[in-house]
Amino acid sequence: MLMPMFWDRKPARLAAMLAVAGALAAPVAALAGIVVASSGPSAGEYPVGRKLEDAARISLKAGDAVTILDSRGTRVLRGPATLTVGSTGGPSRISVFNTLTRRASASRVRTGAVRGAESEIGKVINPSLWNLDASRAGTMCLLDRTQVQVWRPEWKSAAVYRIASGDGAAQATVTFKARETVGNWDVTMLPISDGAAFTIAGPGDAPARRVTFALLDQAPGSPEDLAAALIAKGCTAQLDLLSETLASPKN
């Protein structure tokens, strides 16, 4: 009675071995970066949003500059030169990406303002991609409309920013103490929805900036996929922050 049981298992074991072998033999998807900026005579050939595999070779003319972003960071390719995209990358910058895109917990948001962060070159930068930059106009991409924080680059003095809904019917303020760079958006007074527009004025008599929110269904898991989502939504300030923060040291 043991013999039939032994032979019944053999086809299943063989199938499992073949499945593993097939997985090992399957081609590995080529890594790809995304163009986040381009200028010069060849800019039309490498528009913002174009993806380039590691094996791709690009020919640049004098005056060309193409900025590529992927998990190894952001680097600028300059002409005249013919380069293989993959050969220009450095060590992985995924840990920096994870820090930039990590969302604050609800308890942290409720505690009020927190201090900013310094980049590798000592410049004070927005510590989270999901913080609204109060100094920039345009579209802001969000994952969670119930927890929004506002970041300001002017950190030395206390300041008050005034926020109003697009029709001016609802208003609120964000107050910063000296040396504080992050404050809370009052989502009760100014609820956020996809496409909702607001104006931000301050500090002092600074001209008001118009901000429109775009909601993302989920957070892309790689720098290049997130960059593509930001480009598609027109979230330029966040794309700039992502690109600047992931810049390879050699650039």
C-alpha positions as CSV (number, residue, x, y, z in Angstrom):
1,M,0.0,0.0,0.0
2,L,3.0,2.3,0.4
3,M,4.0,2.1,-3.2
4,P,1.0,3.9,-4.7
5,M,1.4,6.7,-2.2
6,F,5.0,7.2,-3.2
7,W,4.3,7.4,-6.9
8,D,1.3,9.7,-6.3
9,R,3.6,12.3,-4.8
10,K,6.3,12.1,-7.5
11,P,4.4,14.1,-10.2
12,A,3.7,16.9,-7.7
13,R,7.3,17.0,-6.6
14,L,8.5,17.1,-10.2
15,A,6.0,19.9,-11.0
16,A,7.3,21.9,-8.0
17,M,10.9,21.5,-9.1
18,L,10.1,22.6,-12.6
19,A,8.3,25.6,-11.3
20,V,11.3,26.7,-9.3
21,A,13.6,26.1,-12.2
22,G,11.3,28.2,-14.5
23,A,11.3,31.0,-12.0
24,L,15.1,31.0,-11.8
25,A,15.4,31.0,-15.6
26,A,12.8,33.8,-16.1
27,P,14.4,37.0,-17.4
28,V,14.9,39.8,-14.8
29,A,13.1,43.0,-15.6
30,A,15.5,45.7,-16.6
31,L,15.9,48.6,-14.2
32,A,14.6,51.9,-15.5
33,G,15.0,55.5,-14.5
34,I,12.7,58.4,-15.4
35,V,13.6,61.8,-16.8
36,V,12.7,64.5,-14.4
37,A,14.3,67.5,-16.2
38,S,15.9,68.1,-19.6
39,S,17.3,71.0,-21.5
40,G,19.4,71.7,-24.5
41,P,19.2,70.7,-28.2
42,S,18.0,67.2,-27.4
43,A,15.4,68.1,-24.8
44,G,12.6,67.0,-27.2
45,E,14.0,63.5,-27.4
46,Y,14.2,63.1,-23.6
47,P,11.0,64.8,-22.3
48,V,10.1,64.9,-18.6
49,G,8.4,61.6,-17.8
50,R,10.2,59.4,-20.3
51,K,11.5,56.2,-18.8
52,L,14.9,54.8,-19.8
53,E,16.1,51.3,-19.1
54,D,19.6,50.7,-17.7
55,A,20.8,49.3,-21.0
56,A,19.6,52.3,-23.0
57,R,22.3,54.4,-24.6
58,I,21.6,58.1,-25.1
59,S,23.5,60.5,-27.3
60,L,23.7,64.0,-26.0
61,K,24.9,67.1,-27.8
62,A,26.9,70.1,-26.5
63,G,24.6,72.0,-24.1
64,D,22.4,69.0,-23.3
65,A,21.5,68.2,-19.7
66,V,19.2,65.3,-18.9
67,T,18.3,64.6,-15.2
68,I,17.4,61.0,-14.5
69,L,15.9,59.7,-11.2
70,D,15.8,56.1,-10.0
71,S,16.6,54.1,-6.8
72,R,20.2,55.0,-7.1
73,G,19.4,58.7,-6.9
74,T,19.2,61.7,-9.2
75,R,22.0,62.4,-11.6
76,V,22.5,64.8,-14.5
77,L,23.9,63.5,-17.8
78,R,25.6,66.2,-19.8
79,G,26.7,66.4,-23.5
80,P,28.5,66.0,-25.7
81,A,28.6,62.3,-24.9
82,T,27.1,58.9,-25.6
83,L,26.3,57.2,-22.3
84,T,24.7,54.0,-21.1
85,V,22.1,55.0,-18.5
86,G,22.9,52.2,-16.1
87,S,26.6,53.1,-16.0
88,T,25.9,56.5,-14.6
89,G,24.3,55.3,-11.4
90,G,25.8,55.2,-7.9
91,P,24.9,53.4,-4.7
92,S,21.3,52.9,-3.8
93,R,19.5,55.9,-2.3
94,I,16.4,54.0,-1.3
95,S,16.9,54.6,2.4
96,V,16.9,58.4,1.8
97,F,13.7,57.9,-0.3
98,N,12.0,55.9,2.5
99,T,12.8,58.7,5.0
100,L,11.5,61.4,2.7
101,T,8.3,59.6,1.9
102,R,7.5,58.2,5.4
103,R,4.3,59.6,6.8
104,A,4.0,61.0,10.3
105,S,1.8,59.2,12.7
106,A,-1.4,60.7,13.9
107,S,0.0,61.3,17.4
108,R,2.9,63.2,15.9
109,V,0.6,65.4,13.8
110,R,-1.5,66.3,16.9
111,T,1.6,67.5,18.8
112,G,1.9,70.6,16.6
113,A,4.9,72.0,14.9
114,V,8.2,70.0,14.6
115,R,11.6,71.1,13.5
116,G,12.9,70.8,9.9
117,A,15.7,68.7,8.6
118,E,19.0,69.4,7.0
119,S,20.2,68.0,3.7
120,E,23.6,66.5,3.1
121,I,24.8,69.9,2.0
122,G,23.6,71.6,5.2
123,K,20.6,73.3,3.6
124,V,17.3,73.2,5.6
125,I,14.9,71.3,3.5
126,N,11.3,70.0,3.8
127,P,11.6,66.8,5.8
128,S,8.6,65.1,4.2
129,L,7.4,64.8,0.6
130,W,3.8,65.0,2.0
131,N,4.3,68.3,3.8
132,L,2.8,71.3,1.9
133,D,5.5,73.8,1.0
134,A,3.9,77.1,2.0
135,S,6.3,79.1,-0.3
136,R,5.2,77.3,-3.5
137,A,2.1,77.6,-5.7
138,G,0.7,74.9,-7.8
139,T,-0.6,71.4,-7.3
140,M,0.1,69.4,-4.1
141,C,-0.2,65.6,-4.1
142,L,-1.6,63.9,-1.0
143,L,-2.1,60.4,0.3
144,D,-4.1,61.3,3.4
145,R,-6.3,64.3,3.4
146,T,-7.0,64.0,7.1
147,Q,-3.4,64.6,8.2
148,V,-1.8,67.5,6.5
149,Q,1.2,69.5,7.6
150,V,2.6,72.8,6.3
151,W,6.3,73.4,5.9
152,R,8.0,76.9,5.6
153,P,11.6,77.6,4.5
154,E,11.8,80.9,6.5
155,W,12.6,79.5,10.0
156,K,14.5,82.1,11.9
157,S,11.6,84.2,13.1
158,A,8.0,83.5,14.3
159,A,5.4,83.8,11.5
160,V,1.8,83.4,10.7
161,Y,0.4,82.1,7.5
162,R,-3.2,82.7,6.5
163,I,-5.0,80.1,4.5
164,A,-8.4,80.5,2.8
165,S,-10.6,78.3,0.7
166,G,-10.9,79.1,-3.0
167,D,-14.1,81.1,-2.5
168,G,-12.8,82.8,0.7
169,A,-15.7,81.4,2.8
170,A,-13.5,79.4,5.2
171,Q,-10.2,80.6,6.7
172,A,-7.6,79.4,9.2
173,T,-4.0,80.3,10.2
174,V,-0.8,78.3,10.8
175,T,1.4,79.8,13.5
176,F,5.1,79.1,13.7
177,K,7.4,79.9,16.6
178,A,11.0,81.0,15.8
179,R,13.1,78.1,14.5
180,E,10.0,75.9,13.8
181,T,9.4,74.9,10.2
182,V,6.4,72.5,10.3
183,G,2.9,73.3,11.5
184,N,-0.6,71.7,11.2
185,W,-3.2,72.3,8.6
186,D,-6.6,72.7,10.3
187,V,-8.6,70.0,8.3
188,T,-11.7,70.8,10.4
189,M,-11.8,74.4,9.3
190,L,-10.4,73.7,5.8
191,P,-11.3,70.2,4.7
192,I,-9.5,68.9,1.7
193,S,-10.8,67.0,-1.3
194,D,-9.5,66.1,-4.7
195,G,-9.2,69.3,-6.8
196,A,-9.9,71.6,-3.8
197,A,-8.1,75.0,-4.2
198,F,-6.8,77.3,-1.4
199,T,-4.8,80.5,-1.1
200,I,-1.8,80.8,1.3
201,A,-0.7,84.3,2.3
202,G,2.3,85.2,4.5
203,P,4.5,85.7,6.1
204,G,3.9,89.4,6.4
205,D,2.8,91.0,3.2
206,A,4.1,88.3,0.9
207,P,1.8,87.7,-2.1
208,A,-0.7,84.9,-1.8
209,R,0.0,81.5,-3.5
210,R,-2.8,79.3,-4.9
211,V,-2.5,75.6,-4.1
212,T,-4.7,72.8,-5.5
213,F,-4.8,69.4,-4.0
214,A,-4.6,66.1,-5.9
215,L,-5.2,62.9,-4.1
216,L,-3.2,59.7,-4.8
217,D,-4.9,56.3,-4.3
218,Q,-1.6,54.8,-2.9
219,A,2.0,55.6,-2.5
220,P,4.2,54.2,-5.3
221,G,6.9,52.0,-3.9
222,S,9.9,53.2,-5.9
223,P,11.4,56.6,-6.6
224,E,10.8,56.4,-10.4
225,D,7.2,55.3,-10.0
226,L,6.5,58.1,-7.5
227,A,8.2,60.6,-9.8
228,A,5.9,59.4,-12.6
229,A,2.8,59.9,-10.4
230,L,3.9,63.4,-9.4
231,I,4.5,64.3,-13.1
232,A,1.1,62.9,-14.1
233,K,-0.6,65.1,-11.5
234,G,1.5,68.2,-12.1
235,C,2.9,68.2,-8.5
236,T,6.1,70.1,-9.5
237,A,7.2,71.3,-6.0
238,Q,7.2,67.7,-4.8
239,L,9.0,66.5,-7.9
240,D,11.7,69.1,-7.3
241,L,12.0,68.1,-3.6
242,L,12.3,64.4,-4.5
243,S,14.9,65.1,-7.2
244,E,16.9,67.4,-5.0
245,T,16.9,65.1,-2.0
246,L,17.9,62.0,-4.0
247,A,20.7,63.8,-5.8
248,S,23.8,61.6,-6.0
249,P,26.7,63.2,-4.0
250,K,28.9,63.2,-7.1
251,N,26.4,65.5,-8.8
